[in-house]
Amino acid sequence: MGHVAENQHRDRKAVFRIPLIALLAVVFLAVCMIPAAFADVPGLWVMYVVPIALAVFIVRTRTVASSRGLSVRTVFSHRELPWSSLKGLAISDKAKVRAVLADGSEVPLPSVRTRHLPVISLVSEGRMKDPTGLTDDFDADGADVGEDTGPD
């Protein structure tokens, strides 16, 4: 039984992505385009490239944090970043997060914001420190290791 719990701990991951409910807005955009796209002017149906591109962007773009590292997926690329290749995380003025590699280059992390840093810290099993301090009282197993306040 302990082996199963151990495997679940190793398979822990967090997915940061645009909520799929955003596809509803894309469908609404496509419906609103019907009168213009199918007017008597030939070739206006090409306007449907915009909602299709938006849908692909929403479905494909994400960052996945796991015990192995970060997996960054954009519309046209996919990149695996093991924890050992990362120097740290950089935060921009707009609360966007970028991974800083050992060579000093930076990789933007789609859909990851500063509020997600405690989650990344927990999933990375402490390899990425949490600057907020919210996870300081948790060990790698997620168990509270704070002071014992129970009866003596």
Residue pairs with C-beta under 8 A, 6 or more apart in sequence:
9 141
10 67
11 66
11 67
12 66
12 67
12 122
12 123
13 64
13 65
13 66
13 67
13 123
14 64
14 65
14 66
14 116
14 119
14 120
14 123
15 62
15 63
15 64
16 62
16 63
16 64
16 65
16 109
16 110
16 111
16 112
16 116
17 61
17 62
17 63
17 110
17 111
18 57
18 58
18 61
18 62
18 111
20 58
20 59
22 58
23 55
23 58
23 59
26 51
26 54
26 55
26 58
27 51
29 50
29 51
29 54
30 48
30 51
33 47
33 48
33 51
36 44
36 47
37 44
37 45
37 47
37 48
38 44
38 45
56 75
57 75
60 73
60 74
60 75
61 73
61 74
61 75
61 110
61 111
62 73
62 110
62 111
63 70
63 71
63 72
63 73
63 109
63 110
63 111
63 112
64 70
64 71
64 73
65 71
65 119
65 120
65 123
65 124
66 123
67 123
67 124
67 125
68 82
68 83
69 80
69 81
69 82
69 83
69 84
69 85
69 86
70 80
70 81
70 83
70 86
70 99
70 109
71 78
71 79
71 80
71 81
72 78
72 79
72 80
72 81
72 99
72 107
72 108
72 109
72 110
73 79
73 110
74 110
79 107
81 99
81 101
81 107
83 124
83 127
83 128
85 101
85 102
86 99
86 100
86 101
86 102
86 127
86 128
87 100
87 101
87 102
87 104
88 100
88 128
89 97
89 98
89 99
89 100
89 109
89 117
89 120
89 128
90 97
90 98
90 99
90 100
90 106
91 97
91 98
91 114
92 98
95 113
95 114
95 115
96 108
96 109
96 112
96 113
97 109
97 112
97 113
97 114
97 116
97 117
98 106
98 107
98 108
98 109
99 106
99 107
99 109
100 106
101 107
112 120
117 128
117 130
117 131
117 132
118 130
118 132
118 134
118 135
120 128
120 130
121 128
121 129
121 130
121 135
122 130
122 135
122 138
122 142
125 140
126 140
130 136
137 144
137 145
137 146
138 144
138 145
139 145
